[in-house]
Amino acid sequence: MAKATLMVTLRVRDIDRMRLFAWELRMLADEMRVMASPHAERLEQIVDRFLNGGDDEHGEEPEDG
């Protein structure tokens, strides 16, 4: 199985952009639900995990969907 690592550096001046990005992703997930997209729930899970700090402290691999 392939493994990828991503390191993100967030500068304080970028916080407003990050909040806007998270809000836009939430709105996209809402639109996807309205259109009955099978991917809406997956997008919501990804956004939730990112905004809640992920699961780095547990060292768990994400589940294959």
N, C-alpha and C positions, 0 to 999 in steps of 0.2 A: 504494500500500500504506500502510495506517495505521501509525503509529509511536507507541509509548507509552513514557514514562520514569517510573521509580519510584525514589524516594530513600528509603532506610530508615535511620533513626537507631537504633542499638542502644546502650542504656545498660548499663553494667556490671551493674547489678542485674537486667537482663533475660536474662543469659546462661543461667541455669538454665532459664528458660522456653523459650529458643531451643533448647537441647539436648533438652528434653522434646518440643518441637514436631517437631524433626528425627527423634527416635526414633519418635514416633507416625506420622509419614509413612512411615518405613521399615516399620513394622508393617502399615500400610495397604497398602503395595506388596506385602508378603509375602502378605497375605490375598487381594489381587487376583490374584496368581499362582496361589494354590491354587484360586481360583474360575475360573481360565482367562480372566481379563479381558484383552481386547486392549489395555487402557490401562496395564497394570502396568509394562511396560518404559518407556513414556513418563514415568510418574511417577518411576521410579527415575532416569532420566536427568536430570530436572528437579532432583530432590533432590541428586544427585551434583554437578551443575553449581553449584548454590547453595552446597553445603558446601565445594566445592573452590575457591571464590572466583570462579566464573563465568569468562567470557572477555572481561571488560572491557578487559584490556590489549591484546587483539588487535583490538578494535573490530568484531568479527564479529556479524552478525545471527543470531539463532537460526534453525535450519532449520524450514521448514513441515512439519508431520507429516501 
